[in-house]
């Protein structure tokens, strides 16, 4: 019966292509928008995930996200260092600045001021220059995407070792020297990312105080964070918890989740309507074949199995083409100089879309099954 069902399905290539195209478009839309949503909200926590060697982030209790910190007092650093289980603790300043490279060439960026001695929080993947170049006067590193926007084509002309001052621009009317270019993921609010020693960062943002205290913990980070909170009254979170809290805040306090949810829902509705209509037409065109099968004694259960096999075949083919298209999209946009850098298709989204595709096809099948189950075998003897 399976071979008969597949022969009926592939015997009408026009409707088969319509069915596969409907499921593929629905899959592509849901997977692309789902991956886009994950990539967008993940940007809000890129500042945390970019510093993997930090176990605990300490901040003011009023801080809600990684991109909008409330400044700490300088004395808080010494209080944290005195807590049991803290191996090391350094301050990190963070402020939003405007980079001005000339008329019509400016960009918003997040400026991170790193501990002068350890440079904790500095980028690890440099395209031009390196960590030592941050120790030069007025020096900073800038992310590759922003560097390319301000000085198009210059990064490709420079060697990986750099040559001291790569370019200069202004931050708050003060001269800044680019001595390194790093491959860093963009932020959520301010796409540009700039790193400098705290002493240099104070030249461009003199009012900035420590935004975070970065802690290396001896033992379980959650327990050390609890001790810090109890001893200092500050807010302390393990790195993963802070990243998760930031993402949850963005989801709960913006319309991003609702907007993407509407688009994903529309993709599912389009898949149901197109697939349901086309599959119903397919069943109607093959109604005499189903009547013949009923006339020779094939049960309703067998007919349901045949239609379900046809539906699952269409689902598999449509899902495969749609997922291939979505994966190709993210492969194309996740490039070092792309505005969508860092966007990808998580496997959880692929699995979720697979479940949604099966549900769409099952609903489409239910629409057409009623005609098959109520079919009178005598139909074959009528004109």
NORWOZI-V726706 format. One line per field, one symbol per residue. ss: DSSP state (a for helix, b for strand, c for the rest). psi: psi as a letter, one per 40 degrees, with the letter a starting at -180 (. if undefined). A space follows every 10 residues. Layout:
# NORWOZI-V726706
ss: ???
psi: ???
This chain:
# NORWOZI-V726706
ss: caaaaaaaaa ccaaaaaaaa aaaaaaaaaa aaaaaaaaaa aaaaaaaaac cccccbbbbc cccccccccc cccccaaaaa accccbbbbb bbbbbbbbbb bbccbbbbbb bbbbcccccc cccccbbbcc aaaaacccbb bbbaaaaaaa cccaaaaccc ccccccbbbb bccbbbbbbb bbcccccccc cbbbbbbaaa aaaacccccb bbbbbbbccc aaaaaaaaaa aaccbbbbaa aaaaaaaaaa aaaccaaaaa aaaaaaaaaa aaaaaaaaaa aaaaacaaaa aaaaacccca aaaaaaaaaa aaaaaaaaaa aaaaaaaaaa aaaccccccc ccccccaaaa aaaaaaaaaa aaaaaaaaaa aaacccaaaa acc
psi: ddddddddde egdddddddd dddddddddd dddddddddd ddddedddee gdehdhhhii dehdidegih iiideddddd deihehdihi ihihihihhh eihegiihih hhhihdddfh eiieghdhaa ddeeeihfii iiiddddddd ghedddeiid dafbhdiiai hfeihihhei higiiiaddh dihhhiiddd ddddgdehih dihhhhigah dddddddddd deeihhhidd dddddddddd ddeieddddd dddddddddd dddddddddd dddddedddd dddddeehid dddddddddd dddddddddd dddddddddd dddgidfief hehihidddd dddddddddd dddddddddd dddehhdedd ei.
